[in-house]
């Protein structure tokens, strides 16, 4: 009982944010994409519940919202890690061996083509098409920070730093 | 800035105000603020230099509009992408025009105490020509720049967030003239006469597109700026939006007047956060100055612009899909006709132009048809920006007249082809991929082909959005074709069966070839499927998706055949086909490879030649990396 009360409370709190987003976009179904983008920023992904809540609020079929959410690569229907690593696999990065970087991170974090998020929900690895910084190939973006002419050693340094920071933050708690 | 009236802007007064502000400056330092240089720490460099200046008791200013009196100050402006991303962060010091590259925050003190004080050049920071090894202290000595002809990118040295500087550089004068002195028909005719062709790939005459939209009847019309630059290996539009956002807006205003539209939408892919931000800043600044809004220049013409962000779908670069996306739907293309000029966004007549096309408009309006046509070729006038990347010494953004040869671009501007270790060798050139996933490969025998819309089509490639990826001899062309196929297969929206299923089958066939499972039927089947996809798809994505495969099949058939019949990859890139062997003559028996092999596939006595057990070998290449005598071959 207590548990479900807590859950509902948390949900109501979250929905306040979604309602604000809907309000800002004037409940306009034509603005579905920005609505989904802003909602995903709050939750980091689009859950089933949120999708049906948005559909009801906008008075469109759930299938329509689901259709749009699955069409665009930017939307995720699964929870993502706290830190998002995006490896650019545009042509320029590809010929400069971005897949080697991918393999290195796979090994380092225990990921593979089917498993993109670490069990501790700390990292998600994505291969993305061109980030438009081809002059710096190969390029990796970690949490909005762009790293150019990346090497496996550089990746190790960055990951070490993030992991250490996370450990410290946990220790302080 | 408060003394400038918000409505009916007086451009001359704004320009005079800017001129007076910069006249008092002691110096100007321009730090490249494109995505590339910022990624390399450009803003940290700027902050470090500013901190050093403060220590030295010098005054620095970052935002000219923050206060009025700038006497004795050094102005640190950021520019748009200067194109030479590879040597970033780039710093230019005016008035001497000193060009520093690879600048780090640690260099700040020396820059402040030496160059900024005395104008003396720090040799460590200047660019060194990769071929002649000579230092190049100023931009006009660097081949990468001197061989270009910058029109659209010219203004990328100005501060993109300062509308006054754009106006000082003749900005918005073309829009004022178009709005107050010209009729819609006159504008269309001028662009038709200039021969401007759409920079987004197809090369359709822009003026004609406008004329059709003007002729469509409608109470409401739209202008869309297509900034959904999804081609892997292309970043021209990003750079223009980041570096010269007001030129894009001015182009949209003129397009609006020409077709009778009062609303503009800039559609930018979400992967370009900086471009989104700079476009939004520019719109806000233009609104504040009365350059966007109602009754512009007292002409009775209204124009409003908003930015819409994409959500990561390559197909949305196709105009009908892009409009569906703006309307909040799945970005699926629809059949043409009706063309957007008749029924576009929300069912209203719409003109869609590429970023670079729109940014060329103010220049044409200001300079006139003759000047514009004086460069380029008869049928493709003007200049084109290309993103030069891959195995080339100088990577970055370039702008050259149409008709420039590939040789000029690769060897003179690009500084030559590099091997995998990054050294210019002079004999490594294999191919240039142009036009991204819709384009094709150009081979060494086409080095002297003048590049324009029509010549490239004749060569089985296309300008596309202008990505030029140079590839060296260590690049496997089958892998490259597979790379593009995987891209289009991923991005196929799924509406047309031949595209959705055909690209998948083509990918399977390419995988067969790469993994040694192909037989004598594979290549023919691949070609047939490719043709079916071309014929049976609705939009440009499907129609052109087979191009990289067909073009490599045409130009590098022997490489495909080696994979299929002899089961070898000539470049050694396809690991599944690798058959590593140890050259007994070269092997010294040092055992380095034995220790590195993760599966114990290598055996042999010390100081005797070793052998690899092909059954155990997993082709990881660790032995090759470990060998100091180049004795391991076939991988």
Interface residues (C-beta under 8 A of the other chain):
Chain A: X28 X29 X30 X31 X32 X33 X34 X36 X37 X67 X68 X71 X72 X73 X74 X75 X89 X90 X91 X92 X94 X95 X96 X128 X129 X130 X131 X132 X133 X134 X135 X136 X137 X139 X144 X145 X146 X147 X148
Chain B: X35 X36 X38 X39 X40 X84 X85 X86 X88 X229 X230 X231 X232 X233 X234 X235 X238 X270 X271 X272 X273 X308 X309 X310 X311 X312 X313 X314 X325 X327 X328 X329 X330 X331 X387 X389 X390 X391 X395 X396 X397 X433 X436 X467 X469 X471 X475 X480 X483 X484 X487 X490 X491 X493
